[in-house]
Amino acid sequence: MTRDIRQVSLPVRDMPTSWYNIIPDLPEPLSAPEGDMSAMGKVMIKECLDQEFSSENWIEIPEELQAIYQQIGRPRPLFRAANLEKLLDTPAEMYYKAEGLFSPTGSHKINTAIAQAYYGKRQGLERLVTETGAGQWGTALSCAARITGLEATVYWVRAVYKWKEARRDFMKLYGAEVFASPSGNTETGRKLLNEDAEHPGSLAIAISEGLEDALLDNKAAYVLGSVLNHVLLHQTIIGLECRKQLESIDRYPDVVVSCLGGGSNFGGIALPFLGDVLKSGRKTRFVAAQTEAAPNLQGEYRYDNADYSGITPRLKMYTLGHQKDMPPVFGDGLRYHGCSPILSLLRNKGYIETVAYPIDEKRVFESARTFLSEEGFLPAPESAYSVAAAIDEAEACKESGERKVILFNVSGHGFMDMEGYKRVLHL
Amino acid sequence: MTRDIRQVSLPVRDMPTSWYNIIPDLPEPLSAPEGDMSAMGKVMIKECLDQEFSSENWIEIPEELQAIYQQIGRPRPLFRAANLEKLLDTPAEMYYKAEGLFSPTGSHKINTAIAQAYYGKRQGLERLVTETGAGQWGTALSCAARITGLEATVYWVRAVYKWKEARRDFMKLYGAEVFASPSGNTETGRKLLNEDAEHPGSLAIAISEGLEDALLDNKAAYVLGSVLNHVLLHQTIIGLECRKQLESIDRYPDVVVSCLGGGSNFGGIALPFLGDVLKSGRKTRFVAAQTEAAPNLQGEYRYDNADYSGITPRLKMYTLGHQKDMPPVFGDGLRYHGCSPILSLLRNKGYIETVAYPIDEKRVFESARTFLSEEGFLPAPESAYSVAAAIDEAEACKESGERKVILFNVSGHGFMDMEGYKRVLHL
């Protein structure tokens, strides 16, 4: 009476109770930020600022927050893409973490949003301010703020704000205040709107606006959904769960694959396994799937700002330049000039590979359709890159005959992104 | 070190392996269908037809299908709506099953769609034909057909087809052929279009069209997503899981609440507990949440057709009349003239209560917003009725001081239904 394994569950009582901080295990110390830290010190949530520079290996998830993690559907299941394996005729085993479909806001972003909101509320704040690109982070922050009893203000890259009407309504339903960025609400925004009233915006610009807004309100904090160490820290719950789930069926990944913009979902699934590689010399490979619109891991490794205006301190990271123009893609969450300092360091040391897919996005949407047709689930455009890279890996295994274990993250669902599928695949 | 219980998981290995068939436990025999059965005998999947009239109490879920249930995210978690309880200041405990958010197509409909597709494929069919109202059933059937390697044709009530563009694209992405109903593809459709080229359609009309189509193709079957016994049978996996989950925390529901159109999600969560009531004399109450646009449980209990043209045999059920005009509502999945014969009999014997909410849907969308604000999850418009009725029950407990256990079903998510929220709540 054996059953095919298609889903590996993790009982609620086995949910990880600490996040994994890779900083003390890095092959060399992380370069400190450069420049004026005073703005960031002022607008960041204190607990997050502490976590940003912590040298503790494990940081406990407060019990109250563990309960909220349960509330938002954690632990999330790990699936085996058995139909997809069969279609590809690959000897590889393909496992994917369903972060998107099992999240209230549709992506992994809620994992850190709710942690930051929790700490912000505990600190006595009243409002959280942020930026968003694809909209997944803005939605997550809106939800997290609402659940914890805070207000939320979201600056949303105008090029995306304009067409993602349903997602905009979703944020408003959570009670958030949502601005198209550049907006008339800040100095940065007004300046850019003067140059071009239809300025499409960028993540870097939206960050500048949010920081400016938060700096003027001492009951507000500015929160980020990617790049920074504490954000990746919170996201490690993804990889920690995956490791437990794979252990329960006697598996360990040979390849870990995910899409990468700023690095939060990639870091989330990869860092616990990267830690294993650093500590034990395991041979696991790590593949970051990017867009040719913003292949930041193929940029320069140097100090650069996280935002457009240069309000933030400069971080040592792979960057395309903080004022770089990047063509629009449906996978807008990947359209960011820089990569997380932790992941950049690991990339620089040779631990992370990268692949970038063409701007027309045909390949990635076709891959997502194949995945949907076999497994049933609809990936977000960003997650379609992850699926494409996982398929590439599985096909390479077919060539080589290797029975590898491929682990990939489907970080978001695509229910609110049908427009991209429609246009690229001509539905 | 006690943790708040916010989520009750069920390990994959504990997923129910049989469906519960209430027919042998009913207080009196179910009245047989009346009229010509030849059309139904011809177009229905044989295994489903057998199950329709089975007198076995338990029907085994084939192992291969159990694996597919895993693939589509079963078992699904049960959540405790602790924040909502606190807001309502109720002594009641509120538990909800998350059928929508954890389903690849967004609702409970996939539970029977995949079972029917599985049996259809095994029988050697090539195509499944169906109708859809809100679109959840059509999407589920499209997904199920694609996963099992069948074609799908969907007749979709025109009034809904027109504005749910994203859901339409979603069905097409699964490879389904989708018609606005009435369509030019059938005799029934052409006749109605001649009378009114912009005819808004209805579920009953769409069923007639689908039946006509399937009758002309001996490699096709017509499949239904509600009303019939075998559909409710497949959906009992919802209630069977809930019962195990509640047992694991020493709870049993005092009230089971869900929305009701044809009865599939209501039956799915309620029938296992209704069986307990019939067999053991437990006092659990069952509340069906309906729309005043189609309060079929307040109609007449008599024989009537399931479709508009009278192709189907007549079923003994609560009905508003099979050619009844019903005003449009966003919770379109509830806009059907008749209720499942099994549930109708139980209603007639006094086991099921009903509440109908006004056509303007303000109350139900406000309830859904309250639920979203506290719990984070976005219900489908239909499920908003379930939420509203659960809140009513919790508020009654506040009045009476009773610490009841309320179990309700959030049968679908609302990611593709923001338009309803936007218009009714003026976002």
Interface residues (C-beta under 8 A of the other chain):
Chain A: M1 R3 D4 I5 R6 Q7 V8 S9 L10 P11 V12 E63 E64 Q66 A67 I68 Q70 Q71 I72 G73 R74 P75 P77 F79 A82 N83 A98 L101 F102 P104 T105 G106 I110 C143 R146 I147 E165 A166 D169 F170 K172 L173 Y174 G175 R369 L372 S373 E374 E375 G376 F377 L378 H413 F415 M416 M418 E419 Y421 K422 L425 L427
Chain B: M1 R3 D4 I5 R6 Q7 V8 S9 L10 P11 V12 E63 E64 Q66 A67 I68 Q70 Q71 I72 G73 R74 P75 P77 F79 A82 N83 A98 L101 F102 P104 T105 G106 I110 C143 R146 I147 E165 A166 D169 F170 K172 L173 Y174 G175 R369 L372 S373 E374 E375 G376 F377 L378 H413 F415 M416 M418 E419 Y421 K422 L425 L427
